[in-house]
Amino acid sequence: MADEQPTTAGMSREEKEALVREALRTVVDPEIGLNVQELGLVREIDIADDRAHIVMILTTPFCPYAPQLLEMTRRKTQDVLGVPTTIELGMEIWDRDMTEPGVLDNWGLY
């Protein structure tokens, strides 16, 4: 019972997106040690009744974990929503200002 996913039936798109974004906190970039939500990599979530689509960027164009991060993000979203999910690699260039407030405080970057 502990592994049961919450049902999204009757939820608004905003509630579904919040559920997905919370679940994506488990998708961690192993090189950086932060999750895709903290890093601000998930740029768009489009949710319909029968499908979902994610636009995600990477911290660097040559990220060695890109295929794994993209697939884990796609799969986690699909698992949470229970609908086929596609993922698109966005072309936006990541900037540390995209991170959640306070995430990089211990990195000495500011």
C-alpha positions in Angstrom: 0.0 0.0 0.0 2.9 2.4 0.7 3.9 2.3 -3.0 0.5 3.3 -4.3 0.4 6.4 -6.5 -2.2 9.0 -5.7 -5.1 9.1 -8.1 -5.3 12.2 -10.3 -8.9 11.7 -11.2 -10.9 14.9 -10.5 -7.7 17.0 -10.0 -7.3 20.3 -11.8 -4.3 20.7 -14.2 -2.7 22.9 -11.6 -3.0 20.2 -8.9 -1.6 17.6 -11.3 1.3 19.8 -12.2 2.1 20.4 -8.5 2.0 16.7 -7.9 4.4 16.1 -10.9 6.7 18.8 -9.7 6.8 17.3 -6.2 7.5 13.9 -7.6 10.3 15.2 -9.8 12.2 16.2 -6.7 13.3 12.5 -6.6 15.1 12.9 -10.0 18.6 13.9 -8.9 21.5 14.9 -11.1 24.2 12.6 -9.8 27.0 15.0 -10.8 25.6 18.0 -9.0 23.6 16.3 -6.2 20.5 18.5 -6.7 17.1 17.5 -8.2 15.7 18.7 -11.5 13.2 20.9 -9.7 15.7 22.6 -7.5 17.9 23.3 -10.5 15.0 24.8 -12.5 15.5 22.3 -15.4 11.8 21.5 -15.9 10.7 24.5 -18.0 7.2 23.5 -19.0 4.7 20.8 -18.2 1.7 20.4 -20.5 -1.0 18.1 -19.1 -4.0 16.9 -21.0 -6.5 14.2 -20.0 -4.8 11.6 -22.2 -1.2 12.7 -22.3 1.5 14.9 -20.9 4.5 16.7 -22.4 7.6 18.0 -20.6 10.1 20.6 -21.8 13.3 20.2 -19.9 16.8 21.8 -20.2 20.2 20.7 -18.9 22.8 22.5 -16.9 25.3 22.0 -19.7 24.9 21.0 -23.3 27.3 18.1 -22.9 25.8 16.7 -19.6 27.0 13.1 -19.4 23.8 12.1 -17.6 21.4 13.8 -20.1 19.7 10.6 -21.4 19.2 9.2 -17.9 17.8 12.5 -16.5 15.5 13.0 -19.4 14.2 9.4 -19.2 13.8 9.5 -15.4 11.8 12.8 -15.7 9.6 11.4 -18.4 9.0 8.1 -16.6 8.3 9.7 -13.2 5.8 12.0 -14.8 4.1 9.2 -16.6 4.0 7.1 -13.4 2.4 9.9 -11.4 -0.2 10.9 -14.1 -0.9 7.5 -15.5 -0.9 8.8 -19.1 1.7 8.5 -21.9 4.3 11.2 -21.5 6.8 12.7 -23.9 9.8 14.8 -23.1 11.5 17.4 -25.2 15.0 18.8 -24.7 14.6 22.6 -24.7 17.2 24.8 -26.2 17.1 27.5 -23.4 20.5 27.9 -21.8 20.5 27.1 -18.1 21.5 29.8 -15.7 22.0 29.5 -12.0 19.3 32.2 -11.5 16.8 29.5 -12.6 17.4 27.5 -9.4 15.0 27.7 -6.5 15.9 30.4 -4.0 18.6 29.3 -1.5 19.6 26.2 -3.4 23.1 27.4 -4.3 23.8 29.3 -1.1 26.4 26.8 0.1 28.2 26.7 -3.3 29.8 30.2 -2.8 28.5 31.4 -6.1 26.7 34.5 -4.8 
